[in-house]
Amino acid sequence: MRKKSKKNNNINQTSFYFEDFIETNKKNKIFKKSNNFQDRIYLLFFFFFSLILIFSIKITHIALNKKDTFSLEKQNTQFSLLRRDIVDRNGILISRNINTYHAAVDPKLIRDKKNFLIKLRVNFPELPINEIKKNLKKNKYFRIKKRIDEVEKDRLWALGEKAIKFEPFQARMYTHGNLFSHVIGQVDYDNYGISGVEKYFDKELKDKNLKNKPLKLTLDSNIQYIINKELNSAIKTFQATGGGALLMNVNTGEILSLVSLPNFNINHRATISDKKYINKISKGVYELGSIFKTFTIALALDHRLVNTNTVIKNIPKKIKCSIHEITDMKDHPKNLTVEEILVRSSNVGSAVLAKKIGEEKYKSFIKKTKLTENPDIELEEVGVPHKLKWNRCKLETISYGHGITTTPLQATALYAAMVNGGRLIVPSLIKNRKIEKKDKIISSSTSQELRGILRKVVNSKIGTASLADQDGYFVGGKTGTAESYGDKKNRINSFISIFPTYKPDYSLFIMLENPQINKNLIYNYRGVKTRAPYNTSGWNSVYVAGKIIEKIGPILAINSKEFTDQYVVEKFN
């Protein structure tokens, strides 16, 4: 019994120790697992804490840094630094820098060059595929098209070719296309001005201190559009090869419109070598014909050699001068007043008056007015009038505008002086420019007398510019018909008008090159329906000026209601 009991005790004891060992191991394992889990939690906590700390530091740095790299406002500011805007007198945008792209190709990234070329040929047939093919063989980075817009960029991107790269850059955009082509000019790919206002004011337009201040011009976009449209229509109507127009304030010299046709789209970069595209107003040099008779009459009056009613008796039908013969296109009475010589536009009568004036006085007048020197304007595209040689008969021919050349810009500026009281002005394209005070070239009384005569050129029965007369605008002016200097086949028909004549504000110059008679055009000539009998400025340039004044008059706020009772109606009507 005892042995058995002992045995049982041993068994129980063994079992006890076995169970205790297992339980202890379990507890140890749980404890170790618990420690590992906590280590992992600490590690993850440290990791996330570190990330939060890094991002917090980065956010704080960005918030406190003044140079906000990701700010759209900052990007726009940087973008606008290269070149200032150009606007018209009313703040309408004419020129601005925009973001655009060059499209390039990295041949190393093309998997199938044959398929790549097929895609380009189908979607962009205008691209030089053969040239692109040659460049692909060279396996070097190259451009396939410069200055692409957003539409073209999206079309190229849609091809799904990662080899096509887009190089962003700033390009100059002209909102009116060809409307201001001869004035605004262009810039090159590096944003340097190469012509027009863009070149003349290149330094000012790139001035960082003026980046938020647009360059304001004197031009009026609405008036420019109207004149451009009417002049284009006239070129078609009279089958002319070109034309030009200039609208100027006679008191300040501000140019509201400058049109030269044909023009071109300045958004398209192309080399233009054809002379027909020159700026005919500032660079073109012409004999302007009978417009010069106004200057002859002004000199005769200002030197008190005659008055407007002085009768020049026994004016011959023609004057023999060296190998030349001066005649009139029409027959005129042999006795004409000084006023009638201008109103009827008599070449012979003007030559007679020139002899009374004398060569020295005429030379002094031309020198003082700088009529044969480079025009003064904020453009580099200016013409150089031919050197004037005072040989035999030069005085007589100059008196009616032959044998002397100038630019339409200079002629219009001098005409402004004829009617603004006699003071020379400097034409300008820049708004709010300080007006330079120039010397007087004729007296105020002579200027007033001229205004009366110029009104009669338009509204009297014997005048040559009846088609320019518009109710309420009191238009005056002088016609000019001449051959182009050095090219007798090139005809220039011009007309300079002023309005309103009782107190002139504006001068409008119109020129047509090589116009033809339009046999189908019916004129309302002094209340009578008729066709043009001659190919003179009175039947084309004057006609165009009348249509333009009718349309721009309301914009310029010139109306017959402004006419006052103090004005001597009889003198101008």
Buried (B, 14 or more C-beta within 10 A) or exposed (E): EEEEEEEEEEEEEEEEEEEEEEEEEEEEEEEEEEEEEEEEEEEEEEEEEEEEEEEEEEEEEEEEEEEEEEEEEEEEEEEBBBBBBBBBBEEBBBBBBEEBBBBBBBBEEBEEBEEBBEBBEEEBEEBEBEEBBEBBEEEEBBEBBBBBEEEBBEBBEEBEBEBBBEEEBBBBBBBBEBBBBBBBBBBEEEBEBBBBBBBBBBEEBBBEEEBEEBBBBBBBBBBBBBBBBBBBEBBEBBEBBBBBBBBBBBBBBBBBBBBBBBBBEBBEBEEEEEEEBBBBBBBBBBBBBBBBBBBBBBBBBBBEBBEBEBEBEEBEEEBEBEEBEBEBEEEBEEEBBBBBBBBBBBBBBBBBBBEBBBEEBBBEBBEEBBBBBEBBBBBBBBBEBBEBEEEEBBBBBBBBBBBBBBBBBBBBBBBBBBBBBBBBBBBBBBBEBEEEEBEBBBBEEBBBBBBBBBBBBBBBEEBBBBBBBBEBBBBBBBBBBBBBBEEEEBBBBBBBBBBBBBBBBBBBBBBBBBBBBBEEBEBEBEEEEEEBEEBBBBBBBBBBBBBBBBBBBEEBEBEEEEBEEEBEEEBBE
